[in-house]
Amino acid sequence: MSKEIPYKIYLEEKEIPTQWYNVRADMKNKPAPLLNPGTGAPMKAEELEAVFCKELVKQELDDTTPYFDIPEEILRFYKMYRPSPLVRAYCLEKELDTPAHIYYKFEGNNTSGSHKLNSAIAQAYYAKKQGLKGVTTETGAGQWGTALSMACAYFNLDCQVYMVKVSYEQKPFRREVMRTYGAAVTPSPSMTTNIGRKINEEFPGTTGSLGCAISEAVEAATSQEGYRYVLGSVLSQVLLHQTVIGLETKAAFDKIEVTPDIIIGCAGGGSNLGGLISPFAGDMIRGEKKYRIIAVEPSSCPSLTRGSYVYDFCDTGKVCPLAKMYTLGSGYIPAPNHAGGLRYHGMSSIVSQLYHDGYIEATSVKQTDVFDAAQRFARIEGILPAPESSHAIKVAIDEALKCKETGEEKNIVFGLTGTGYFDMMAYKSYNEGTMSDYIPTDEEIAASLANCPKV
Ligand SMILES: *Cc1c(COP(=O)(O)O)cnc(C)c1O
């Protein structure tokens, strides 16, 4: 008889990690460097510092330091909503009638409703420490903008958010949360930047795109004294901050003396997945342990499973450095999938390299299957999951059902990255049976990839 494991495995406050883990230090094949899109040479720190905060540039370029101390001020903020619980999904296990043990790490227990706050607070801190007046960013669905607004309010920093116009109009609640925290929210494309005015002139009445909002936010940062641009995913610095998720998960498992067999995360730009798996991937790279790690992406935006591993632009406006990553091409416009946070054309260079080297598997899932899983999970485990997170739920359920066939008592853990309260239009479409499953053709993907830069 094994010992009883509680529903919630909590760490104590003093067990919150005091360092982030940089998996690049252990990686034998380092992620390829960012390149200057004009010269094709690796980006130098000085070049990046014109756009990004100094300390964050240091973290971005460092692939040898294994641990970074988490500054005291950030730890203090973490203590308001961390450690996040690792939950044993006993009720879901019973409903699935599986011998598998299912766990999830829940990051939705803060007002922004997702894991993005873990990096937002770090980025706001370094901006403040540098003596900046404020930061600019873009937001699509709104989770990142919300998290950054909260972080900037805490450090009394100005926060300018360029929100894709269609979301600005369709998600007024997110917009008002950001404004409540003091952010200035501008629908993009706007008339406040050169690139915004140009796009509005060229495409009158356009409802905007993430790529366009990035270009506007970068322009706003570089044209105002005392401002820098910050990004909520994809970059190695973001993944570094998100390792607080994986380190806590590992510590909680150690506490109950359980070793996970399968680790599952949804993958948009790769920050939550990378953060969750980094300490486990480190074990694998050092040859100490073996896990199955699964990245789950929407079949409408399948960068790992159907993209190419090449250098590409990070934004549609082509103002950012080139990154080597699994990509669908920077001009790829995914079908309007409801998981807004997973609609990015590329993937973190760290996650891309780990996938390329065989440490990670990837799979893609259809939108309606994802919402079937979301509904099932909500009804039995109580939490209304974000559509993004539900991609991981779907695959966790599939793996648990495989265990039912084989009789294996595997330990499965997945990242439950957030709540879905601001995604009720997506649930409405699912409940009314009007949700569709768009899967791009090979020709569409090939046409988009043809526009990647030749490096
Ligand atoms: C943004 C977001 C994601 C995807 O971003 P990653 O960088 O891939 O982690 C996943 N879940 C939620 C709730 C999000 O807000």
The ligand as a Tripos MOL2 file, in Angstrom:
@<TRIPOS>MOLECULE
LIG
   15    15     1     0     0
SMALL
NO_CHARGES

@<TRIPOS>ATOM
      1 C1          0.1180   33.0440  -23.3560 C.3       1 LIG1
      2 C2         -0.4650   31.7990  -22.8280 C.ar      1 LIG1
      3 C3         -0.0080   30.5310  -23.2480 C.ar      1 LIG1
      4 C4          1.0180   30.3250  -24.3230 C.3       1 LIG1
      5 O1          2.2190   30.9810  -24.1740 O.3       1 LIG1
      6 P1          3.5900   30.1860  -23.9750 P.3       1 LIG1
      7 O2          4.6260   31.2220  -24.0850 O.co2     1 LIG1
      8 O3          3.6650   29.1550  -25.0590 O.co2     1 LIG1
      9 O4          3.5210   29.5800  -22.6450 O.co2     1 LIG1
     10 C5         -0.5450   29.4060  -22.6450 C.ar      1 LIG1
     11 N1         -1.5020   29.4990  -21.7150 N.ar      1 LIG1
     12 C6         -1.9800   30.7010  -21.3070 C.ar      1 LIG1
     13 C7         -3.0530   30.7220  -20.2710 C.3       1 LIG1
     14 C8         -1.4790   31.8800  -21.8390 C.ar      1 LIG1
     15 O5         -1.9530   33.0590  -21.4260 O.3       1 LIG1
@<TRIPOS>BOND
     1     1     2 1
     2     2     3 ar
     3     2    14 ar
     4     3     4 1
     5     3    10 ar
     6     4     5 1
     7     5     6 1
     8     6     7 2
     9     6     8 1
    10     6     9 1
    11    10    11 ar
    12    11    12 ar
    13    12    13 1
    14    12    14 ar
    15    14    15 1
@<TRIPOS>SUBSTRUCTURE
     1 LIG1         1 GROUP 0 **** ****
